[in-house]
């Protein structure tokens, strides 16, 4: 298991369709110091398989590979070990869970990943504008808090918060820090979804990683785009 060595970094969300596009993306960005890792999702995983994708990334870098099942942890408890073993056998370092199914599923999937040596990263609030009940969505603030409370009680110290909702993210960050010592945060939604690193600098703590997809992989020069965004981390 490889962890991101930097306190702050850019994690590139590799939500592309072709394995050639992934290779070009990694080849052009892996040497950027601010790039902390690569996040794979279902679009590539279902088409090509995780072991081959991880092997391709490893041709260029030993930076961590994160898998986001979009959204993992929403099934029944007994499938947790199947997911975890699939992650570990493929060489995945971190796996993102959004355990909306039930507390028993959340516990089972977290423990299964921990048993396999894969770092669980738990989220509970998505970047979509209509996620919360008060905005027309399905989930109450209490549900979000309960998911984070259960995760922290199981020893999780890595969490997902939405980059494009800075006020809510600040509130949740403080809530998590009341339960976990020195947590790490992953923040999707930087770039095309409206999240800004400049705003995150004022609301986040010591250790966090901005997850960026389209603003990098749709760029004519992904390496330069990653470098520019990485430079904002130290501004």
C-alpha positions as CSV (number, residue, x, y, z in Angstrom):
1,X,0.0,0.0,0.0
2,X,1.4,3.4,-1.1
3,X,0.2,6.6,0.6
4,X,0.4,10.1,-0.8
5,X,3.5,11.6,0.8
6,X,2.5,15.2,0.3
7,X,0.2,17.0,2.7
8,X,-1.5,18.7,-0.2
9,X,-1.7,17.5,-3.8
10,X,-3.7,17.2,-7.0
11,X,-5.3,13.8,-7.6
12,X,-6.2,13.3,-11.2
13,X,-9.6,11.7,-11.9
14,X,-9.0,9.5,-15.0
15,X,-12.6,9.4,-16.2
16,X,-11.7,8.7,-19.8
17,X,-13.0,6.0,-22.1
18,X,-9.9,4.7,-23.8
19,X,-6.8,3.1,-22.3
20,X,-4.8,5.1,-24.8
21,X,-6.2,8.3,-23.3
22,X,-5.2,7.1,-19.8
23,X,-1.7,6.4,-20.9
24,X,-1.3,9.8,-22.5
25,X,-2.7,11.4,-19.4
26,X,-0.3,9.6,-17.0
27,X,2.6,10.1,-19.3
28,X,2.1,13.8,-19.5
29,X,1.4,14.4,-15.8
30,X,3.3,11.9,-13.7
31,X,6.4,14.0,-13.3
32,X,4.5,17.0,-12.0
33,X,5.5,17.2,-8.3
34,X,2.0,18.3,-7.2
35,X,0.3,15.3,-8.6
36,X,-0.2,13.0,-5.7
37,X,-2.0,10.1,-7.4
38,X,-4.5,8.9,-10.0
39,X,-8.1,8.0,-9.5
40,X,-9.7,5.3,-11.6
41,X,-13.4,4.9,-12.1
42,X,-15.9,2.5,-13.6
43,X,-15.5,3.8,-17.2
44,X,-12.0,2.3,-17.5
45,X,-12.3,-0.5,-15.0
46,X,-15.4,-2.2,-16.5
47,X,-13.9,-2.0,-20.0
48,X,-10.3,-3.0,-19.4
49,X,-10.0,-4.4,-15.9
50,X,-8.2,-2.9,-12.9
51,X,-5.0,-5.1,-12.9
52,X,-4.1,-4.0,-16.4
53,X,-4.9,-0.3,-15.7
54,X,-2.7,-0.3,-12.6
55,X,0.1,-2.0,-14.5
56,X,-0.1,0.7,-17.1
57,X,0.2,3.5,-14.5
58,X,3.1,1.6,-12.8
59,X,5.0,1.9,-16.1
60,X,5.3,5.6,-15.4
61,X,5.0,6.1,-11.6
62,X,4.7,4.6,-8.2
63,X,2.3,7.3,-7.1
64,X,-0.8,5.8,-5.4
65,X,-3.8,4.5,-7.4
66,X,-7.2,5.2,-6.0
67,X,-10.3,3.3,-7.1
68,X,-13.7,5.0,-7.0
69,X,-16.5,2.6,-7.9
70,X,-18.9,5.6,-8.2
71,X,-20.3,4.7,-5.6
72,X,-18.8,1.8,-3.7
73,X,-20.2,0.5,-0.4
74,X,-23.9,0.6,-1.4
75,X,-24.5,-3.1,-1.6
76,X,-25.0,-5.7,1.1
77,X,-22.5,-6.5,3.8
78,X,-21.3,-9.9,2.6
79,X,-20.0,-8.5,-0.7
80,X,-17.5,-6.3,1.1
81,X,-14.7,-8.9,1.1
82,X,-15.3,-9.6,-2.7
83,X,-14.7,-5.9,-3.4
84,X,-11.8,-5.7,-1.0
85,X,-10.0,-8.7,-2.5
86,X,-10.5,-7.4,-6.0
87,X,-8.9,-4.1,-4.9
88,X,-5.9,-5.7,-3.3
89,X,-5.3,-8.2,-6.0
90,X,-5.3,-5.4,-8.6
91,X,-2.8,-3.3,-6.6
92,X,-5.2,-0.5,-5.6
93,X,-3.8,1.7,-2.8
94,X,-7.0,3.5,-1.8
95,X,-10.7,2.7,-2.4
96,X,-13.5,5.3,-2.1
97,X,-16.7,4.3,-0.4
98,X,-20.0,6.2,-0.2
99,X,-21.8,3.7,2.1
100,X,-25.4,4.8,1.6
101,X,-26.9,1.3,1.9
102,X,-26.8,0.7,5.7
103,X,-24.6,0.9,8.8
104,X,-23.9,-2.9,8.6
105,X,-22.7,-2.5,5.0
106,X,-20.5,0.4,5.9
107,X,-18.8,-1.5,8.7
108,X,-18.4,-4.6,6.6
109,X,-16.9,-2.9,3.6
110,X,-14.6,-0.7,5.7
111,X,-13.3,-3.7,7.7
112,X,-12.8,-5.8,4.6
113,X,-10.7,-3.1,2.9
114,X,-8.6,-2.7,6.1
115,X,-8.1,-6.5,6.3
116,X,-6.8,-6.4,2.7
117,X,-4.4,-3.6,3.4
118,X,-6.3,-1.1,1.2
119,X,-7.0,2.3,2.6
120,X,-10.7,3.1,2.8
121,X,-11.7,6.7,2.0
122,X,-15.2,7.4,3.1
123,X,-17.6,10.0,1.6
124,X,-21.2,10.9,2.5
125,X,-22.0,14.2,0.6
126,X,-21.7,14.4,-3.2
127,X,-20.9,17.4,-5.4
128,X,-24.4,17.5,-7.1
129,X,-26.4,20.6,-6.2
130,X,-29.5,18.6,-5.4
131,X,-27.9,16.0,-3.1
132,X,-29.1,17.2,0.3
133,X,-32.8,17.0,1.3
134,X,-33.1,20.8,1.7
135,X,-32.0,21.2,-2.0
136,X,-34.5,18.5,-3.3
137,X,-32.3,15.5,-2.7
138,X,-32.7,12.3,-0.7
139,X,-30.3,12.7,2.2
140,X,-30.5,14.7,5.4
141,X,-27.6,16.3,7.2
142,X,-28.0,13.7,10.0
143,X,-27.4,10.9,7.6
144,X,-24.2,12.5,6.4
145,X,-22.9,13.0,10.0
146,X,-23.8,9.4,11.0
147,X,-21.8,7.9,8.1
148,X,-18.8,9.9,9.1
149,X,-19.3,9.0,12.7
150,X,-19.4,5.3,12.0
151,X,-16.4,5.5,9.8
152,X,-14.3,7.4,12.4
153,X,-15.3,4.8,15.0
154,X,-13.8,2.1,12.7
155,X,-10.5,3.9,12.5
156,X,-11.0,5.6,9.2
157,X,-8.9,8.8,8.9
158,X,-9.4,9.6,5.2
159,X,-12.6,11.2,4.0
160,X,-14.2,12.7,0.8
161,X,-15.8,16.2,1.0
162,X,-17.2,18.2,-1.9
163,X,-14.8,20.9,-3.2
164,X,-17.7,22.9,-4.7
165,X,-19.6,23.4,-1.4
166,X,-17.0,25.2,0.7
167,X,-19.3,26.3,3.5
168,X,-20.7,22.8,4.0
169,X,-17.2,21.3,3.6
170,X,-15.8,23.5,6.3
171,X,-18.6,22.5,8.7
172,X,-18.0,18.8,7.9
173,X,-14.2,19.1,8.2
174,X,-14.6,20.6,11.7
175,X,-17.0,17.8,12.7
176,X,-14.7,15.1,11.5
177,X,-11.7,16.7,13.2
178,X,-13.6,16.5,16.5
179,X,-13.6,12.7,16.0
180,X,-10.3,12.0,14.2
181,X,-6.8,13.3,14.9
182,X,-5.2,14.8,11.8
183,X,-7.5,13.4,9.1
184,X,-6.9,13.5,5.4
185,X,-9.5,14.9,3.0
186,X,-10.1,14.2,-0.7
187,X,-12.0,16.9,-2.5
188,X,-13.7,16.1,-5.8
189,X,-15.3,18.9,-7.8
190,X,-12.3,21.1,-8.5
191,X,-12.5,22.7,-11.9
192,X,-15.5,21.9,-14.1
193,X,-17.9,21.4,-11.2
194,X,-17.0,24.8,-9.7
195,X,-14.6,24.0,-6.9
196,X,-11.7,26.4,-6.5
197,X,-8.4,25.6,-4.9
198,X,-8.2,29.3,-3.7
199,X,-11.4,28.7,-1.7
200,X,-10.2,25.4,-0.4
201,X,-7.0,27.0,1.0
202,X,-9.2,29.0,3.4
203,X,-11.5,26.2,4.5
204,X,-9.4,23.1,4.7
205,X,-6.9,21.9,7.3
206,X,-3.3,20.6,7.0
207,X,-3.8,17.6,4.8
208,X,-6.0,17.6,1.7
209,X,-6.0,16.6,-1.9
210,X,-8.0,18.3,-4.7
211,X,-9.5,15.8,-7.1
212,X,-9.5,17.2,-10.7
213,X,-10.7,15.5,-13.8
214,X,-11.9,17.5,-16.9
215,X,-9.9,20.6,-16.1
216,X,-6.8,18.4,-16.7
217,X,-7.7,15.5,-19.1
218,X,-9.7,17.8,-21.4
219,X,-6.9,20.3,-21.6
220,X,-4.7,20.5,-24.7
221,X,-1.7,20.2,-22.4
222,X,-2.6,18.1,-19.3
223,X,0.9,18.5,-17.8
224,X,0.7,22.3,-17.9
225,X,-2.8,22.2,-16.5
226,X,-1.7,20.0,-13.6
227,X,1.3,22.2,-12.9
228,X,-0.8,25.3,-12.9
229,X,-3.3,23.8,-10.5
230,X,-0.6,22.4,-8.3
231,X,1.0,25.8,-8.1
232,X,-2.2,27.2,-6.6
233,X,-1.7,24.8,-3.6
234,X,1.3,26.8,-2.4
235,X,-0.1,30.3,-3.2
